[in-house]
Amino acid sequence: MDLTRRLSVMIIPAELKQREDVAASFTRWGIDPVFLEDQGQAIGGVFESPPAAIVLDRVSDSENGYEFARMIKLDHALAHIPIIMRINETDLAEILDWESMPIDDFVTDWSDPEILALRIRLCCESGTRELDANPLTRLGGNNAIRRCIAEKLEAKKNFAVGYIDLDNFKAFNDTYGFARGDEVIRLVARLLATSLQVTNLKEESMVGHVGGDDFVFIIPCHGIKSVCEEMIKRFDLMVRKLYDEDDVQQGGLRAINRTGDMEFFPFVSLSIAVAMNYEGSIEHPGQFSSILGDMKKKAKARRVSNYIIDQRHTGGYQVESETDKRNQIA
């Protein structure tokens, strides 16, 4: 939990007997409380400067708590803001129908401000992950990827960053439609998780979905060869099952290319570009983008599933050469 990222939290209404204690506890957990007397006062503030979270006290304001929360959740620009509500224990039955409740969490009293602060932070962290997650694969997006790389660089970890791009995917998507195209994207996500599992690297790694058919995985240096080979082996086998039988027999499909001409496209394949940080050989996250861009061009030029590992920035770390000539080290 990153306590250096301070959160501004609105508390409405501000009828707290131990406001100073609450403020002190919140401050320790990286929360800056903004106490407001009523919801009317809050309406202007929430639009002018949206808070990281809102705490509503339905015990003190039993009439309008849900209505105010519902107004926030119906606004597309504000719906992502977590809402935590204080309710009476006698009202617990009301929250069993979560689909109709415009809140994200609840408490029944203010007696332990530390617990309330923790629940607020957890709601905010969960909401941040949810916003960043790709809706199709539920994998973390650009923010999660950048954060992971920055943390590993700060901790001076040795790690590799792999960038996966699908070749011939547009022709597949245009021919079979978005639904089957989404199956290919989900297949990549599942196989990435499986490859990390079978190589015993899941706990030390991170998988992200940049968007479209682009994925990123971050793993210890020593596992990069095993994961790439496992990923390619499984993908090349499984992707054929998503083609019609006639296209399987001919090794691909015919579709209109980007210039408007009919062209034969082989099976969808993986191009995996790899950049490695070893003993501080990479100093800034932006260096990964440049390295991966170079490796991606080389990988895509091969027109079959393959991976290329950059060794210009590895501080002398060596990766074993491959028996498969497709998978050479750049």
C-alpha positions in Angstrom: 0.0 0.0 0.0 1.6 3.2 -1.2 1.2 5.7 1.7 3.1 8.4 -0.2 0.2 8.8 -2.5 -2.0 11.0 -0.3 -5.8 10.8 -0.7 -8.3 13.6 -0.2 -11.5 12.1 1.3 -14.8 13.9 1.9 -16.7 13.1 5.1 -20.4 14.1 5.0 -21.9 15.2 7.3 -19.1 16.1 9.7 -20.8 15.4 13.0 -18.0 13.3 14.5 -17.4 13.6 18.2 -13.8 12.7 17.9 -12.9 14.6 14.8 -9.3 15.3 15.9 -8.7 11.6 16.5 -10.2 10.7 13.2 -8.0 13.3 11.4 -4.9 12.0 13.2 -5.6 8.4 12.3 -6.3 9.3 8.7 -3.1 11.4 8.4 -1.1 8.4 9.5 -2.6 6.4 6.7 -2.0 9.0 4.0 -5.5 10.4 4.0 -6.4 14.1 4.1 -10.0 14.4 5.4 -12.2 17.2 4.3 -15.1 17.5 6.8 -18.3 19.0 5.3 -21.5 19.8 7.3 -24.0 18.6 4.8 -24.4 17.1 1.3 -25.5 20.5 -0.1 -22.1 21.9 0.8 -20.5 18.8 -0.8 -22.1 19.0 -4.2 -20.1 21.9 -5.4 -16.8 20.5 -4.0 -17.2 17.1 -5.5 -17.6 18.5 -9.0 -14.9 21.2 -8.7 -12.3 19.0 -7.0 -13.3 15.3 -7.1 -12.0 13.5 -4.0 -10.4 10.1 -3.9 -13.3 8.8 -1.8 -16.5 9.9 0.0 -17.7 8.8 3.4 -21.4 9.3 4.0 -23.0 9.0 7.4 -26.5 7.7 6.9 -27.0 7.4 10.7 -26.8 11.2 11.0 -28.6 11.9 7.7 -31.0 8.9 7.1 -33.0 10.7 4.4 -30.5 11.5 1.7 -27.5 9.2 2.1 -28.5 6.8 -0.7 -29.8 9.6 -3.0 -26.5 11.5 -2.8 -24.5 8.3 -3.4 -26.7 7.4 -6.4 -26.2 10.9 -7.9 -22.5 10.3 -7.8 -22.7 6.8 -9.3 -24.9 8.0 -12.1 -22.4 10.6 -13.2 -20.0 9.1 -15.6 -17.2 11.4 -14.6 -17.6 10.6 -10.9 -18.8 7.0 -10.8 -15.3 5.7 -10.1 -15.1 7.4 -6.7 -15.5 4.9 -3.9 -18.3 5.6 -1.5 -18.2 4.2 2.1 -21.3 4.6 4.1 -22.0 4.5 7.9 -25.2 2.7 8.6 -27.1 1.4 11.6 -26.7 -2.3 12.3 -30.5 -2.6 12.0 -30.2 -1.5 8.3 -27.8 -4.3 7.4 -30.5 -6.3 5.6 -30.8 -3.4 3.1 -27.3 -3.9 1.8 -27.8 -7.5 0.9 -28.9 -6.4 -2.6 -25.5 -5.1 -3.7 -26.6 -4.6 -7.3 -29.0 -1.8 -6.3 -26.7 -0.2 -3.7 -24.8 2.9 -4.8 -22.0 2.3 -2.3 -18.7 0.3 -2.3 -18.3 -0.5 1.4 -19.9 0.2 4.8 -19.2 0.6 8.5 -21.5 0.6 11.4 -19.7 3.0 13.7 -16.7 5.4 14.0 -15.3 3.8 17.1 -12.1 2.7 15.4 -10.9 5.4 13.0 -7.8 3.2 12.1 -10.2 0.6 10.6 -12.1 3.2 8.7 -8.9 4.7 7.3 -7.8 1.2 6.2 -11.1 0.5 4.5 -11.0 3.8 2.7 -7.5 3.1 1.4 -8.4 -0.5 0.4 -11.4 0.8 -1.5 -9.3 3.4 -3.3 -6.5 0.9 -4.2 -9.1 -1.6 -5.4 -10.8 1.1 -7.5 -7.5 2.2 -9.0 -6.7 -1.4 -10.1 -10.3 -1.8 -11.5 -9.9 1.4 -13.6 -6.6 0.3 -14.9 -7.6 -3.3 -15.6 -8.4 -4.3 -19.2 -12.1 -5.1 -19.3 -11.6 -8.1 -21.6 -8.7 -9.9 -19.8 -8.9 -8.2 -16.3 -5.1 -7.8 -16.5 -3.5 -4.6 -15.2 -2.9 -1.9 -17.8 -0.3 0.8 -18.5 -0.3 2.2 -15.0 0.2 -1.1 -13.3 3.0 -2.0 -15.7 4.8 1.3 -15.2 4.4 1.0 -11.4 5.9 -2.5 -11.4 8.9 -1.5 -13.5 9.5 1.6 -11.4 9.4 -0.4 -8.2 11.8 -3.1 -9.5 14.2 -0.4 -10.7 14.0 1.4 -7.4 14.6 -1.9 -5.5 17.6 -2.6 -7.9 16.1 -6.0 -8.9 17.4 -8.0 -11.9 14.4 -8.5 -14.2 13.3 -8.9 -17.8 10.4 -7.2 -19.6 8.7 -9.1 -22.4 6.4 -7.4 -24.9 4.0 -9.7 -26.9 2.4 -8.6 -30.1 0.2 -10.8 -32.3 0.9 -11.1 -36.0 -1.8 -11.7 -38.6 -4.4 -10.9 -36.0 -6.2 -8.2 -38.0 -6.9 -10.6 -40.8 -8.3 -13.1 -38.3 -10.4 -10.5 -36.6 -11.8 -9.2 -39.9 -12.6 -12.7 -41.2 -14.1 -14.3 -38.1 -15.4 -11.2 -36.2 -14.7 -9.5 -32.9 -16.2 -12.3 -30.7 -13.7 -14.9 -32.0 -10.9 -12.2 -32.0 -11.6 -11.7 -28.3 -11.1 -15.4 -27.8 -7.6 -15.1 -29.2 -6.9 -12.2 -26.8 -8.2 -14.1 -23.8 -6.1 -17.1 -25.0 -2.9 -15.1 -24.8 -3.8 -13.9 -21.3 -4.6 -17.5 -20.1 -1.5 -18.9 -21.6 0.7 -16.2 -20.1 -0.6 -17.1 -16.6 -0.2 -20.8 -17.3 3.4 -20.3 -18.6 4.4 -18.5 -15.4 2.7 -21.2 -13.4 4.5 -24.2 -15.0 7.8 -22.4 -14.8 7.4 -21.6 -11.1 7.6 -17.8 -11.7 4.1 -16.7 -10.9 4.8 -15.2 -7.5 7.8 -13.2 -8.7 6.1 -11.9 -11.9 3.6 -9.5 -13.3 1.4 -9.8 -16.4 -0.2 -6.7 -18.0 -2.4 -6.0 -21.0 -1.4 -2.8 -22.8 -4.5 -3.0 -25.0 -5.6 -4.6 -28.2 -3.3 -7.5 -29.0 -0.3 -6.2 -27.0 0.8 -7.7 -23.7 3.6 -7.2 -21.3 5.1 -9.6 -18.7 7.8 -8.8 -16.1 9.8 -11.7 -14.7 13.2 -12.6 -13.2 16.0 -12.7 -15.8 16.7 -16.4 -15.3 13.1 -17.3 -16.4 12.8 -15.4 -19.6 13.9 -18.2 -22.0 11.6 -20.8 -20.3 8.5 -18.5 -20.3 9.0 -17.4 -24.0 9.4 -21.0 -25.2 6.5 -22.3 -23.1 4.3 -19.5 -24.3 5.1 -20.0 -28.0 4.7 -23.8 -27.8 1.2 -23.6 -26.2 0.0 -20.7 -28.3 0.9 -22.2 -31.7 -0.9 -25.4 -30.7 -4.1 -23.7 -29.2 -4.7 -20.9 -31.7 -5.4 -23.3 -34.6 -8.4 -24.5 -32.7 -10.0 -21.1 -33.2 -9.8 -21.4 -37.0 -12.4 -23.1 -39.3 -11.4 -26.5 -40.4 -10.9 -25.5 -44.0 -8.5 -22.8 -43.0 -6.7 -25.2 -40.7 -6.1 -27.5 -43.6 -4.6 -24.7 -45.8 -2.5 -23.3 -42.9 -4.2 -19.9 -42.7 -6.9 -17.8 -44.4 -7.4 -15.4 -47.3 -8.4 -11.9 -46.5 -8.3 -8.3 -47.8 -5.0 -6.7 -46.7 -4.4 -3.0 -45.8 -4.0 -2.0 -49.5 -7.3 -3.6 -50.5 -5.9 -6.6 -52.2 -6.6 -10.3 -51.4 -3.8 -11.9 -49.5 -3.0 -15.2 -47.8 -2.3 -14.9 -44.0 -0.8 -17.7 -42.1 -2.0 -18.6 -38.6 -1.9 -15.9 -35.9 1.6 -15.9 -34.3 3.5 -14.3 -31.4 6.3 -11.9 -31.7 8.0 -11.5 -28.3 10.5 -8.7 -27.7 12.6 -8.9 -24.5 14.6 -6.2 -22.6 16.6 -7.1 -19.6 17.8 -5.1 -16.6 20.8 -6.7 -14.9 22.8 -5.1 -12.1 21.5 -1.6 -13.0 22.1 -1.8 -16.7 18.9 0.1 -17.3 18.4 3.3 -15.3 15.0 4.7 -16.4 11.7 3.0 -17.3 11.7 4.9 -20.7 14.7 2.9 -21.8 12.6 -0.2 -21.9 10.3 1.3 -24.6 13.3 2.1 -26.9 14.8 -1.4 -26.5 11.6 -3.2 -26.9 10.7 -1.2 -30.0 13.9 -2.3 -31.7 13.5 -6.0 -30.6 9.8 -6.0 -31.7 10.7 -4.9 -35.3 13.2 -7.8 -35.6 10.8 -10.3 -34.1 7.9 -9.3 -36.4 10.2 -9.6 -39.5 10.4 -13.4 -39.0 6.7 -13.9 -39.6 6.5 -17.0 -37.3 6.1 -17.2 -33.5 9.5 -16.3 -32.1 11.2 -14.2 -29.4 14.3 -12.0 -29.4 16.2 -11.1 -26.3 18.3 -7.9 -26.3 21.7 -8.3 -24.8 23.1 -4.9 -25.3 21.9 -3.7 -21.9 22.4 -6.7 -19.7 25.6 -5.8 -17.9 27.3 -9.0 -19.2 24.5 -11.3 -18.3 24.3 -14.2 -20.8 21.3 -16.1 -22.0 21.8 -19.5 -23.4 21.7 -19.7 -27.2 18.7 -21.5 -28.7 18.7 -24.8 -30.7 15.7 -23.4 -32.6 17.2 -20.9 -35.1 14.0 -18.8 -35.0 14.8 -17.8 -31.4 18.1 -16.0 -31.7 19.6 -13.5 -29.3 20.0 -10.0 -30.7 
